[in-house]
Every structure is written in C-alpha cells, then in structure tokens.
Amino acid sequence: MSFIATPQSLHFEAPLPLQSGASIRGYDLTYETYGQLNAERSNAVLICHALNASHHVAGIYEGQARSEGWWDNMVGPGKPVDTDRFFVIGVNNLGSCFGSTGPMHVNPDTERVYGADFPVVTVEDWVNAQARLLDALGIQQLAAVMGGSLGGMQALSWTLQYPERVRHAVVVASAPNLSAENIAFNEVARRAIVTDPDFHGGHFYQHGVVPARGLRIARMIGHITYLSDDVMNAKFGRELRPPTLPASHGALPPEGALAPRGGPSALDAPPVPAYRYSTQDIEFQIESYLRYQGDKFSEYFDANTYLLITRALDYFDPARAFGGDLTQALARATCKFLLVSFSTDWRFSPARSREIVKALLENRRDVSYAEIDAPHGHDAFLLEDERYVGVVRSYFESFAGEAR
Amino acid sequence: MSFIATPQSLHFEAPLPLQSGASIRGYDLTYETYGQLNAERSNAVLICHALNASHHVAGIYEGQARSEGWWDNMVGPGKPVDTDRFFVIGVNNLGSCFGSTGPMHVNPDTERVYGADFPVVTVEDWVNAQARLLDALGIQQLAAVMGGSLGGMQALSWTLQYPERVRHAVVVASAPNLSAENIAFNEVARRAIVTDPDFHGGHFYQHGVVPARGLRIARMIGHITYLSDDVMNAKFGRELRPPTLPASHGALPPEGALAPRGGPSALDAPPVPAYRYSTQDIEFQIESYLRYQGDKFSEYFDANTYLLITRALDYFDPARAFGGDLTQALARATCKFLLVSFSTDWRFSPARSREIVKALLENRRDVSYAEIDAPHGHDAFLLEDERYVGVVRSYFESFAGEAR
C-alpha cells in the first residue's frame, strides 16, 4: 500500500539562460512533493530523475492501481528516504516528455511546437531550473539531493553549482562523465531515431507520426546496457520462446515441438526443443523481451526528448573546465556525500564512482562509499537490495535529526 | 609486399541438406588457395571466416594496391601460417555476399532472386559445404582448420562433424555458444535492418534500394562490441571532432573554437574547445568514427547476409543436444587444439574460451591455450600482437614437418 501522489505545476516566465548560450522562457515544471516541509524549511530532499523517469518518484495516483512512482521502494513513509521526516520533491526536467515543457510544447516566441528546435539542455541547466523551483517553494537549502545514473550527475552538479544550498548529496550508480563507449551507445540510439523516415527532422508531430522504429531500437540498445551479462544469462540464457499454441492445447507443447536429437547421449538427455530456423521470427526469449521493451517504450516516450537527454549525458563533464582534473573540479563542493555503486554495472562501473570518491577525498570531503555486490547491472539502482536500501536508510537516518 | 591471390569458384549441383530440413542445390563456392598441396595431400589448412570477411584471407589482387586479405598478417610466405609449407584454403561461406551463392543470387528452383527466402544456414551447414569443397579438391584430411570468432566456431564444429578429417584445430577469440547478451546485440542489429522501410521484407533488390539505414545501425552496434572500453577511451576518449574549417585556414582551429572557461583554475588550464550543443551533429570523435564505419559497411554488405550470419552465430551450440554438457559434446573431437583468447574481449571473453579448454581437457584431449593480455577487445584476433602471432607461429611449426 502506497500513498496518493498529486502532480503539480509551476510556470516560470523569466528566461532561463542555458549553457549553450540560448535561453528558454515561459516554461512549466511539473513536480510532486511528499511529506511536510518543517517550520525551519530545512528538511527538503530533492530527487533527480534519470533518462526515462519523471517527477513521479513515489506513491500512486488516485484511482490508478499499479501507478507506483519509479523510486517507490526508496521514498515514502517509513522508507529509507522517510517522508514522515523529510519533505521530498520530485521534478520532471526541462525537455522531458512527462509534463514539464519539452519538445512537444509550443515555443512562446514562435507560437510553434518546438520539435527538434527545443534548445539543448545540460545537467547544469536542469540544476539551475530545479534551483528556481526551490526558490518558488521557499526552500533555501536542501537537506539532501539524491539521484541515480543521470540523476546522480544532477546531484553531483548541485554540489558544485550551489554548494551552499546542499547539506548532503547521494550519488548512486553514476559517473563523473561518459566514457567513449557510453557515448557510442548513445550515438547509435540517436542515429536509429534520427534516420527513421518518420522522424521528419524532429518535426514529426505535424506529420501525425512518431519515429517508433528508431525509438524501439534505441530502447533495446539501452536495455542491454542496463542489465549485466550475468543477469541476462540467469533470466533468459539461451532459452527459446515457447511455440505459440492453439488455445485448446493448454500449456503443453505440441508433440512436434520437442524433437529429440542424435548423438552419443541423446537418449539420456532431456528432449531438445526444435529451432524454428528463421532470421526474422523470434527464436530466443531474450529477443521477445527486448522487442516488448522497445514496443512499450515507443508508445510513450518522445523521440526529441530521447535525443536531448542522451546529449545531456554526453555533455556532462565537470572536470572539463579544469583540464580533466576532477579533484580541482570538485573542490567547490562543501556538503557530505554518499556514493553507491553496483559490482556488475558495466554502464557506470564501480571504478567510475571510485573516481568521484577519490577526488572528494583528495579535497578532504566527508564521503561514505558503498560498493554493492549485486547481479543486476546498472538497473540495480532501481531495485530492492537489502544492503543497498540499508545503506541509504542509515545515511538518511544519520542526519534526519539535524536542525539547521 | 604480399603475393598475388586469385579467387576461384566451384559449382555444386547436388543438393546440400541443411540443418533446418531445407536444402540448397546448384550453388557456387568462391575460394582462394595459397601455397602448394604436397604429394601426400596432407598439408592443407582451411581458414574459416567470421561475420564480414570472405575467402580473401591473404595476398593482394593483381593491380589493386591495398587489397590485402583480412588475415594477411597471419597467412603467407614465412608468416605464422606459412604458405611455403602449407596449402592454405580460404572459402566464402554459403549465404555470404562476396562471391559464393547468397541471397542476391537466383534460386535455380524458382528462377527468382533468393532475397529473404535464402535458406537459414548454420555453422554445421557451412562446415558440410566446406567438406564438399575439400572433396572436390581431393583433400581427405586437413593438417589444420583455423578461425577467429565465428570462424573459430566453424573450426570447432569441424572437429565434431568430421573428427577424422582434422589433425589440428586453432580456435581464436571464440565461444561454445552465444550468451543472452550476444544474442541481444544481434537481435537489435537485425531489427534495425528488418524495420528499415527499404528492407521490403528482404526483397529490396527488386526495388532498387538497400536498407542502408538499418545496416549502418547494425554495423555501429557491432563495432562497439568489437572494441574494448579501454581501447575506445585511448583512441577517442571524450575528444571532440575538430571544427570544420574553410580550406584557407589550414589545420589551425579558428579563434572562436577555443573558448576559455571560468572556474578557479581556468587560467592555468589549457583552453577548452567549445561544445557545439547539438543533438544531431557530430560532437565527439567516437561518433564520427562510428558513423564512418556504418556508412562504409552499408555500401558493400548485403542486409540479408547480415541476418543469416548473425543467426548462424545465435544457433551455434554444440552442447545443446547434450543437455548443455559441453564435455559430452566435445567427446567426439580427436584432434589437437590451440585456443587463444584476449583479456579485454568482452564479446567472447577468455572465460568462454576456457569453457572449451576445460571440456576438452575433461576428454583428455591435447590442448594448448594462450590468454593474451591485449587492450584491443575482440578485434585483437585480427591485429598484429607479437605474443599472439608468436603463439600461432610456434603451434604451426610444431606440426609443419608431420608426415601422415
């Protein structure tokens, strides 16, 4: 049983200057809050979302079963980020497609849908927009900012852009920048979208189509990088998709589907289901799973948003202005940190988190670091893992009583 | 300086039964041979190719500079596979697009181009076709069969399908089957091709188009998996593509391209080239490299062949008929083995080669195994590495004097 969450929206008329040199004005931010802001306005926690998530961090929507927020296991009454003690804010980032102003909205300057003309937004731009939201909510300082993956990059950037406004930062399964391989996967996904004939240069809305083919490919690629090789082998291995049966046959495979094979010990071995020998039909369970994930994603996610968000990932690199020296880059941070990584995460491996930990320690910052031995790859940051959840709970408990 | 290679072709009229239950007749195999078959016909070495290679293993074509075969560093006079001592055969596999009968050829039964109707071929089918070629060349037994990656799977399969016809097998950077993750990457590549509107269900030839968009994506994905994270970071890292300059500016970037950044130590740091802030233009060198590889590939590779060859990879699984017991599956092999893997190969990691080594040792077979500490990922099997090349040379020298 979860609580009822209610999305809200705020309009910002004043132009927000962006890193690119452009600016955006007359935009909306959609957000949710859980729990109560205390009298000192000192118990606010900002949760930053990753690629395909939103402001809907926790709780469910009225009358919608199974509408839990994406971090509902982490945030709520009595949960590790305890909404009985903290005032938690989730906000949909600019350029996203879940409520805040994005490519499918109208540009007030041109009175046309942005489409591909939506300005390029960066992690730093998002943090600036989030800071304006906090201003509007009357919150000067966050008890904590927290995020996983791209959300972790935002949390880290908060400590650099607004060091005086953050007391704690929780950076989960993240990295100080993308590796060449990370960028490469993003680029393939973007090319799949951009070269889909239904993309129409990013102005597909006016053609009444969406580049679903490209989005499907993008999501399939993404999904592979979210999972570990181990968990894929455990969940799917080389298992074949069961043959489609006429309803009357029930759950048992028809005779013909089980073809015994020759060979010295074929008589002892269990019967081997026959291959279909097709290049286009689904043969393996993993194919079925990926196609399903791709189909689902292409039905709700905006293609221009996908381009924007993967580019924000590519561009994030706080050490860049310091000749690549992360220690110098993180010198501005003053808050306390918890970093968490997962052993089988090959998208943002523990080594990437350790780079951040090392740079913070070299600046003599207060850093806790947990490397969780979990089989689930990058996805682990969204999953229930006793040790992981326990670490986050302990960390938040350590400062829940703080009065500032 | 390399020698001149000359492709040849043989026609096979009799139907070749395929694993799928279908058969193919009236097909051609394109091949090349290097060196001289000895009087005992005992010095033949068959080289099996991987995904996008061909019969052109070594040498160059008359009048074509830079037309070296794909394993020219490994095969030739005085090279590790020494054509002064061995008679080396390279053969293009059925279904490929470099000369042997494939999807772009005419089905003699229907007198129409095969297209997507080309029968699904497996590693075992290729080995059977290669065996027929050897029959035609009057070669009863191979001194060695050798291949890397998918080529290594063919070499392994030779030792199981025709144990009495192979004295040595050299299996490089290969695996006993594909993992779920391997299949997943293949599936995304196939979906990119099949969902390209120019694919026309695999019958694009008659529409005068090729599914170049899909092929580009497929190749980009492939390329990422061929390289290690390390080598990608070393070669490309986060380097930006240099700005395009008017010719008169020469190699120096224009003033505006170097924008110094703010921050505590920006004065000491070298100037930071400006981001372009674009979601569709090339920003990073790695993007430029991948797009180039994709473009090049889409100009010469056949889309139906790509589907067939990735499927042959998916299907290969000699342990399958033995309830997954690789030791039982490899009991049939009688020859001697050399296995080679590369430390940073994450497509077919050393652990996968070790599975084969272990299964062979459990059958008390004569196995040499070299795990080469090389930074290049899966691609290492095609590259010059002193230790790797040395191991192969020593292995071939060990039996070059054999008289059988």
Boltz contact constraints between the chains, C-beta under 6 A:
constraints:
  - contact:
      token1: [A, 20]
      token2: [B, 277]
      max_distance: 6.0
  - contact:
      token1: [A, 120]
      token2: [B, 277]
      max_distance: 6.0
  - contact:
      token1: [A, 179]
      token2: [B, 233]
      max_distance: 6.0
  - contact:
      token1: [A, 180]
      token2: [B, 232]
      max_distance: 6.0
  - contact:
      token1: [A, 180]
      token2: [B, 233]
      max_distance: 6.0
  - contact:
      token1: [A, 180]
      token2: [B, 236]
      max_distance: 6.0
  - contact:
      token1: [A, 180]
      token2: [B, 237]
      max_distance: 6.0
  - contact:
      token1: [A, 180]
      token2: [B, 286]
      max_distance: 6.0
  - contact:
      token1: [A, 181]
      token2: [B, 229]
      max_distance: 6.0
  - contact:
      token1: [A, 181]
      token2: [B, 232]
      max_distance: 6.0
  - contact:
      token1: [A, 183]
      token2: [B, 284]
      max_distance: 6.0
  - contact:
      token1: [A, 183]
      token2: [B, 286]
      max_distance: 6.0
  - contact:
      token1: [A, 184]
      token2: [B, 224]
      max_distance: 6.0
  - contact:
      token1: [A, 184]
      token2: [B, 286]
      max_distance: 6.0
  - contact:
      token1: [A, 184]
      token2: [B, 290]
      max_distance: 6.0
  - contact:
      token1: [A, 187]
      token2: [B, 287]
      max_distance: 6.0
  - contact:
      token1: [A, 187]
      token2: [B, 290]
      max_distance: 6.0
  - contact:
      token1: [A, 188]
      token2: [B, 220]
      max_distance: 6.0
  - contact:
      token1: [A, 188]
      token2: [B, 221]
      max_distance: 6.0
  - contact:
      token1: [A, 192]
      token2: [B, 217]
      max_distance: 6.0
  - contact:
      token1: [A, 194]
      token2: [B, 280]
      max_distance: 6.0
  - contact:
      token1: [A, 195]
      token2: [B, 213]
      max_distance: 6.0
  - contact:
      token1: [A, 197]
      token2: [B, 197]
      max_distance: 6.0
  - contact:
      token1: [A, 213]
      token2: [B, 195]
      max_distance: 6.0
  - contact:
      token1: [A, 217]
      token2: [B, 192]
      max_distance: 6.0
  - contact:
      token1: [A, 220]
      token2: [B, 188]
      max_distance: 6.0
  - contact:
      token1: [A, 221]
      token2: [B, 188]
      max_distance: 6.0
  - contact:
      token1: [A, 224]
      token2: [B, 184]
      max_distance: 6.0
  - contact:
      token1: [A, 229]
      token2: [B, 179]
      max_distance: 6.0
  - contact:
      token1: [A, 229]
      token2: [B, 181]
      max_distance: 6.0
  - contact:
      token1: [A, 232]
      token2: [B, 180]
      max_distance: 6.0
  - contact:
      token1: [A, 232]
      token2: [B, 181]
      max_distance: 6.0
  - contact:
      token1: [A, 233]
      token2: [B, 179]
      max_distance: 6.0
  - contact:
      token1: [A, 233]
      token2: [B, 180]
      max_distance: 6.0
  - contact:
      token1: [A, 236]
      token2: [B, 180]
      max_distance: 6.0
  - contact:
      token1: [A, 237]
      token2: [B, 180]
      max_distance: 6.0
  - contact:
      token1: [A, 261]
      token2: [B, 321]
      max_distance: 6.0
  - contact:
      token1: [A, 263]
      token2: [B, 321]
      max_distance: 6.0
  - contact:
      token1: [A, 265]
      token2: [B, 322]
      max_distance: 6.0
  - contact:
      token1: [A, 265]
      token2: [B, 328]
      max_distance: 6.0
  - contact:
      token1: [A, 269]
      token2: [B, 322]
      max_distance: 6.0
  - contact:
      token1: [A, 269]
      token2: [B, 323]
      max_distance: 6.0
  - contact:
      token1: [A, 270]
      token2: [B, 323]
      max_distance: 6.0
  - contact:
      token1: [A, 272]
      token2: [B, 320]
      max_distance: 6.0
  - contact:
      token1: [A, 272]
      token2: [B, 321]
      max_distance: 6.0
  - contact:
      token1: [A, 277]
      token2: [B, 20]
      max_distance: 6.0
  - contact:
      token1: [A, 277]
      token2: [B, 120]
      max_distance: 6.0
  - contact:
      token1: [A, 279]
      token2: [B, 307]
      max_distance: 6.0
  - contact:
      token1: [A, 279]
      token2: [B, 311]
      max_distance: 6.0
  - contact:
      token1: [A, 280]
      token2: [B, 194]
      max_distance: 6.0
  - contact:
      token1: [A, 284]
      token2: [B, 183]
      max_distance: 6.0
  - contact:
      token1: [A, 286]
      token2: [B, 180]
      max_distance: 6.0
  - contact:
      token1: [A, 286]
      token2: [B, 183]
      max_distance: 6.0
  - contact:
      token1: [A, 286]
      token2: [B, 184]
      max_distance: 6.0
  - contact:
      token1: [A, 287]
      token2: [B, 187]
      max_distance: 6.0
  - contact:
      token1: [A, 290]
      token2: [B, 184]
      max_distance: 6.0
  - contact:
      token1: [A, 290]
      token2: [B, 187]
      max_distance: 6.0
  - contact:
      token1: [A, 307]
      token2: [B, 279]
      max_distance: 6.0
  - contact:
      token1: [A, 311]
      token2: [B, 279]
      max_distance: 6.0
  - contact:
      token1: [A, 320]
      token2: [B, 272]
      max_distance: 6.0
  - contact:
      token1: [A, 321]
      token2: [B, 261]
      max_distance: 6.0
  - contact:
      token1: [A, 321]
      token2: [B, 263]
      max_distance: 6.0
  - contact:
      token1: [A, 321]
      token2: [B, 272]
      max_distance: 6.0
  - contact:
      token1: [A, 322]
      token2: [B, 265]
      max_distance: 6.0
  - contact:
      token1: [A, 322]
      token2: [B, 269]
      max_distance: 6.0
  - contact:
      token1: [A, 323]
      token2: [B, 269]
      max_distance: 6.0
  - contact:
      token1: [A, 323]
      token2: [B, 270]
      max_distance: 6.0
  - contact:
      token1: [A, 328]
      token2: [B, 265]
      max_distance: 6.0
